[in-house]
Amino acid sequence: MSRAGTKGVSRAEREQQILAVAIEEFGRRGHARASVADIAARAGISKPLVYGYFDSKDGLYLACLHHVGRLLVDAVAAARTHEGSPRHALDTLAAVFTAIDGCRYAWSLLYDPTLPPAGPVHDTAHHYRGRLAGMGAAGSARLLAAAGHRDPLDHAFLDHLWQYTVTAVMRWWIDHPEQSPADMAARSARVLGALGPR
């Protein structure tokens, strides 16, 4: 007996269905604890079919990494309207909310602490993390320079705060699925605005 939804679906569409489920499973449970069997069951297909598309668990994780990595990098790169001003941070968050609305576990997947210590999965995650960190560091440097602050430790401090703030925001959003990207952008503007000088 065939599983539901396995007929009449193109390869590209099937891959996207598998990726959508896998991103959430890997994002929720981590590389170490997620299983291909559970991903296949949630996608309504067989485990061998997943392997037929992606070869291995790591092959599937790599496909997920490339999907979310490109989404995040493209979103952050596009959010440069107010570069060098405090508004840039809000634009960046708004762009990320919109880009990953369909896969809210993207950040958790990319920054998964259970990834292997070496190999293609590790290297690919660090590639995308590095690109995001580089853009974040450049934005921090421009913001501080515009305010007349050139202390390298200030730069390192702000960059550290930004990375952990984005992670905290993404985790909060996962816990509040009723919040739309527009809701999150507005909330971020209110909360971050309240932290500014009076």
N, C-alpha and C positions, 0 to 999 in steps of 0.2 A: 504494500500500500504506500503510495507516495505521500510526502508531507505536504501540508497546506502551503500554497503559494510558491511551489517550486517549478511550476510549468508556466510557459508563456512570458517569462521574464528575461530580458536581455542580460548578457554578462555584465555590462557596465552598471545596470540598475541593481543587479544582485550584489555586486561588489559594494555599491553604496549602502545597500541595506545591511550587509554584514559589517561594514565599517561603522555605521551608526550605532549598532548594538555593541560592537567591540570597544569603541571609544568610551561608552558609558561603563561597560564592565571593567575595562582596564583602569579607567579613571576612579571608579568606586573601590575596586579591590586591589589595584596595583598589579604590576607585571607578575610578581611572585605568586600571588594568590588567585588570580583570574585563570579560568580554564577554557580551552577551546570547546570542550563539550558543553559548558554552560552557555557560551556565546552562540554555538550552533542551535542549541535548544531554544534560546530566546528568539533567534532569527527564524525559527521554524524550518530549519534545514538539517542535513546530516553533517556530522563531524568530518567525514571524508570529503564532503563537498567544500568545506572551509579550507581543508588542506589542498584540495584541487585548485583553489583560487590563489592561496597565499603560501603554500608549501609547508609552513611551520607556524608555531605560535609566535616566534620572533619575526617571521615574515609578515604576519598579520599586524604585529605591534609596529613594525617599520612602516607599513602602509598607513596606519593610524597616525603615527608621528609626522609623516610627510603631509598628511591631510591637515592636521591641526596646526602644524608648524607653519605651513604656508598661509593659512588663514590668519594666524596671529601676526606673523611678520608683515604681511600685506596690510593688515588693519593698522598696525602701529606706524608703518611707513607712510600711510595715507593721511594720518592725523597730524599734519604739520602746519595747519592754518595759523595757529597762534604760537609757533615755536619760539622759545625764549621768554614766554610769559607764563604766569601761573595757569592760565586758561589751557595751555598745552596739555597738562595732566588730565584735565576734564575731557578734552577732545579725544585723548588717547583712550581713556576708559570707555567713553561713549562708542568709539569705533570698535573696540574689543567686544563690548556687550553685543553690538549689532552683528559682528562677524561670527561669534560663536553661539548665538542664540539657539541654533539647532543642535549644538553639541557642547553643552555647558561644562562637561568634564574635560574639555580640551586642556585647560591649564594644569589640572591634576595629572593628566596623562603625561604631559611634557615634563613636569617637575616631579615625577614619580620617584620616591626615595628607594623603591624596591628594585630598580633597574639593575641589570647585571653590571659589575664593575668594569667590564671591558667588552669589546666587540661592536658589531654594527648598530645594535639598538642603543647602547651607551653613546657611541660616537655621533649618531644621528640626533639624539636628544640634546647632546652638548652643542652640536652645530646650531640648532635652532635657539637654544638658550643663549648661546653666545651672540647671535644676531640680535635677539631681543635686548640682551644686556647692553650691547654696544649702542643701540638706539636710545635706551634709557639713560645710559651714561652721558651720551652726547646732549640729550635734552636737559639733564641736570646741570651739565657744565654751562650751557647757554643761559639757563635760568639764573644761576649764581653769578655768571659774568655780567648779565644785565643788571643785577642788583649790586654790582661792585665787589663781589666776594670771590677771591681767587685762592683761598686756602685749600690745598689738595685734600686735607682731612674733611673740610666741609663738603667737598664734592663726594668723597667716599661715603660720608655719613648720609647725605641726601640720597645717593644712589642705593644704599642699603635700605633706607626707609621706604623708598619707592618700590623696590622688589618685594619686600615683605607686605607692604600695603596692598599691592595688586593681588598677591596670593590670598591675603585675608578677605579681600573683597570678593574674589572668585569663589572661595569656600562659602562665604555667607550667601551668595547668590544661589549656589547649589541647594542650600538649606531652605531657600525661599523661592521655589519654582513658580510661584504665582507672579513674581516680579518680572515685568517685561524689560527689554533693553531701555526703553524710554523711562520707565520707572526708576531703573538703576542709575541712569545718567542724571536724572533730576535729584535723586537721593544723594548721589556723590557730590553734586554741585552744592546742595544744601549743607551737607556735613562738612565737606572740605572748606566751604566758604565760611562756616561758623568758626573754624580753627584759625582763620586769618586775623590780621590786626584790626582793631576797632578804632 
